[in-house]
């Protein structure tokens, strides 16, 4: 089997060596790279998701000058593939970096 | 200071077994392993029962405990918890005693000896965690050690409660005993117990009683092991110990081999140093290669002048908790697990600070490991046979509120509030919601005391205590919710509180695979209030949760002043009738919120798990607020609108990152982050 399920929404096609969206099959780029490069991205005010109750420094919502919610969408079906809570401008995380040649070897596929 | 850093960094791995032990393991008869390994666990369980029945501090009763058996060389054989942290931290003091004292004629190790320690520099977590250690001999031969540990809620520090948010250095944190011999020939030394009473003068009775409880637990297990030795012989017992380590080692190795090779990363942020609000970054990179795992925390923020620092032993022990509970939960609880796992913690980071640093609040720092390791392990395990275990693990922040007062019975009490500490939310799983107010991730056996227990022991009245709306992380499957809790001081003139918490500006959990984090919470107090009079008058609209308490002054439902601050609080002295909230966050969600079944959203709304605003604005589910019935067509339209908005608002990565990279957090966030964004040290840390 050349398609390996990696997360709820991501798979790797070992034949073409690419990331795929598991909901719609959208190609999200080279499997040895970061799938986030193939996503649509938006950063949101955390108060959109966590409603504040009062005004001031401590509101029951994350401080929007400290924290943003970075969302990664599949460009094919718009499913929310992954979320990061990051300070504004902070580098994104290369969260899954699988050893593709080793995975191919385990599955009996040619490394080329 | 004689810190043995080599021992601390290597001591969690099992020592090289002797030929005698290896040979003994091969000579076990059919059924010996299966029967007697269970027997050893029952011995430890008996020891724990002895400790619990004899001890008095609330943490000892709520389960922050351990009784465990270690080989003669100090490797974990089996444990009954309590707290999994202590199962591994028990190893280092034994190895330290063997390495530095066994051949020292002024100390030595002999049958009937009792050692004691609470110094985190010797491989522990923080000085509230106190351990008794007893060697067990068969004739002249040392065959094993027994260790019992429990968290003690007073250490004689600059503030009451053991965890001291205001501490600046180790010198503010009270009693720290290196491993010392406090008894020999089965008898405790009165002079050393008096010394402890002197250190712990806020709660001397609790200290000495609980020392004796720990020692009694060790001694009971010692007796049982020696009975086993008499019945079965030394080789069988030694072989059993070795086989228990081997079984874990083999199981863990095979499981790691089934995972996809690669590197898995995650980053979380803490929003306080304990003294001031600041972002601190904690990074993890977990690499699987063949049958080995390496875990690195490189790139984490530098140490700082506040109290929220840790030592490498704290981080390693929190890793062990996660590994024992999560991917390797079905193997014997022994040191064999760590044989295949290497952990590196950068020196000089807030995860491995200088020995002079304040670390009594280190579980708050170590707790960052839970979402870090939980996330990367979930990403490892999703494509393995362990998919059914994938979850966001737990949140990272309990509500560790401590109270110190003379209670309504005239007795001086200083203790943690056991309920909020055991009220974490459990993260959503890949196939179901998380668990509301599930417990204490350091040791899921912990139990939360009843309201009545707390009110009979402490001068406190609960204004409210129940599950908290909108405290879970949202997702296809939602995280477990937390609890909203507020105490009124009653039956004493004054009570002092501290609280070691985090996540008032920035949550330390991300959710998983598109799920959202839980939210943040402020620290709440109400001063000069008239709540007791209003209760006596039968006022019907008193605040029933933190949300209502936060606006009680504005709405006129309480008199007095409502104060919102960070949850991390040094000592706060409250008068009778004043209020302090001690609520807990839930945990992260799993998957895209638009994939949550609309009927489950309606059920959450009916059960007060979420608000109507969240149902509509986050889940895009249209629900009749009176009958809790989903408008299916309106929901489909609302969700289609959200998807369309994502496609229009979302930008291709290159375009988005070009704009994103120009941003920077508020300067107030970067006081102790380190250089932005590398996190390299950029200021001196001054400790006097």
Boltz contact constraints between the chains, C-beta under 6 A:
constraints:
  - contact:
      token1: [A, 4]
      token2: [B, 383]
      max_distance: 6.0
  - contact:
      token1: [A, 5]
      token2: [B, 383]
      max_distance: 6.0
  - contact:
      token1: [A, 6]
      token2: [B, 383]
      max_distance: 6.0
  - contact:
      token1: [A, 7]
      token2: [B, 382]
      max_distance: 6.0
  - contact:
      token1: [A, 7]
      token2: [B, 513]
      max_distance: 6.0
  - contact:
      token1: [A, 8]
      token2: [B, 513]
      max_distance: 6.0
  - contact:
      token1: [A, 8]
      token2: [B, 591]
      max_distance: 6.0
  - contact:
      token1: [A, 37]
      token2: [B, 653]
      max_distance: 6.0
  - contact:
      token1: [A, 40]
      token2: [B, 650]
      max_distance: 6.0
  - contact:
      token1: [A, 41]
      token2: [B, 650]
      max_distance: 6.0
  - contact:
      token1: [A, 41]
      token2: [B, 651]
      max_distance: 6.0
  - contact:
      token1: [A, 41]
      token2: [B, 653]
      max_distance: 6.0
  - contact:
      token1: [A, 41]
      token2: [B, 656]
      max_distance: 6.0
  - contact:
      token1: [A, 42]
      token2: [B, 649]
      max_distance: 6.0
  - contact:
      token1: [A, 42]
      token2: [B, 650]
      max_distance: 6.0
  - contact:
      token1: [A, 49]
      token2: [B, 516]
      max_distance: 6.0
  - contact:
      token1: [A, 49]
      token2: [B, 618]
      max_distance: 6.0
  - contact:
      token1: [A, 50]
      token2: [B, 519]
      max_distance: 6.0
  - contact:
      token1: [A, 51]
      token2: [B, 613]
      max_distance: 6.0
  - contact:
      token1: [A, 53]
      token2: [B, 547]
      max_distance: 6.0
  - contact:
      token1: [A, 53]
      token2: [B, 550]
      max_distance: 6.0
  - contact:
      token1: [A, 54]
      token2: [B, 550]
      max_distance: 6.0
  - contact:
      token1: [A, 58]
      token2: [B, 504]
      max_distance: 6.0
  - contact:
      token1: [A, 58]
      token2: [B, 522]
      max_distance: 6.0
  - contact:
      token1: [A, 58]
      token2: [B, 564]
      max_distance: 6.0
  - contact:
      token1: [A, 62]
      token2: [B, 506]
      max_distance: 6.0
  - contact:
      token1: [A, 62]
      token2: [B, 520]
      max_distance: 6.0
  - contact:
      token1: [A, 63]
      token2: [B, 505]
      max_distance: 6.0
  - contact:
      token1: [A, 65]
      token2: [B, 666]
      max_distance: 6.0
  - contact:
      token1: [A, 66]
      token2: [B, 505]
      max_distance: 6.0
  - contact:
      token1: [A, 66]
      token2: [B, 506]
      max_distance: 6.0
  - contact:
      token1: [A, 66]
      token2: [B, 665]
      max_distance: 6.0
  - contact:
      token1: [A, 66]
      token2: [B, 669]
      max_distance: 6.0
  - contact:
      token1: [A, 67]
      token2: [B, 506]
      max_distance: 6.0
  - contact:
      token1: [A, 73]
      token2: [B, 646]
      max_distance: 6.0
  - contact:
      token1: [A, 73]
      token2: [B, 650]
      max_distance: 6.0
  - contact:
      token1: [A, 78]
      token2: [B, 643]
      max_distance: 6.0
  - contact:
      token1: [A, 78]
      token2: [B, 646]
      max_distance: 6.0
  - contact:
      token1: [A, 78]
      token2: [B, 647]
      max_distance: 6.0
  - contact:
      token1: [A, 79]
      token2: [B, 592]
      max_distance: 6.0
  - contact:
      token1: [A, 80]
      token2: [B, 514]
      max_distance: 6.0
  - contact:
      token1: [A, 80]
      token2: [B, 592]
      max_distance: 6.0
  - contact:
      token1: [A, 81]
      token2: [B, 514]
      max_distance: 6.0
  - contact:
      token1: [A, 82]
      token2: [B, 514]
      max_distance: 6.0
  - contact:
      token1: [A, 83]
      token2: [B, 511]
      max_distance: 6.0
  - contact:
      token1: [A, 83]
      token2: [B, 514]
      max_distance: 6.0
  - contact:
      token1: [A, 85]
      token2: [B, 510]
      max_distance: 6.0
  - contact:
      token1: [A, 85]
      token2: [B, 517]
      max_distance: 6.0
  - contact:
      token1: [A, 87]
      token2: [B, 279]
      max_distance: 6.0
  - contact:
      token1: [A, 87]
      token2: [B, 665]
      max_distance: 6.0
  - contact:
      token1: [A, 88]
      token2: [B, 663]
      max_distance: 6.0
  - contact:
      token1: [A, 88]
      token2: [B, 665]
      max_distance: 6.0
  - contact:
      token1: [A, 89]
      token2: [B, 663]
      max_distance: 6.0
  - contact:
      token1: [A, 89]
      token2: [B, 664]
      max_distance: 6.0
  - contact:
      token1: [A, 90]
      token2: [B, 677]
      max_distance: 6.0
  - contact:
      token1: [A, 91]
      token2: [B, 677]
      max_distance: 6.0
  - contact:
      token1: [A, 93]
      token2: [B, 265]
      max_distance: 6.0
  - contact:
      token1: [A, 93]
      token2: [B, 267]
      max_distance: 6.0
  - contact:
      token1: [A, 95]
      token2: [B, 265]
      max_distance: 6.0
  - contact:
      token1: [A, 96]
      token2: [B, 264]
      max_distance: 6.0
  - contact:
      token1: [A, 96]
      token2: [B, 379]
      max_distance: 6.0
  - contact:
      token1: [A, 97]
      token2: [B, 262]
      max_distance: 6.0
  - contact:
      token1: [A, 97]
      token2: [B, 263]
      max_distance: 6.0
  - contact:
      token1: [A, 98]
      token2: [B, 260]
      max_distance: 6.0
  - contact:
      token1: [A, 98]
      token2: [B, 262]
      max_distance: 6.0
  - contact:
      token1: [A, 99]
      token2: [B, 261]
      max_distance: 6.0
  - contact:
      token1: [A, 99]
      token2: [B, 262]
      max_distance: 6.0
  - contact:
      token1: [A, 102]
      token2: [B, 261]
      max_distance: 6.0
  - contact:
      token1: [A, 103]
      token2: [B, 260]
      max_distance: 6.0
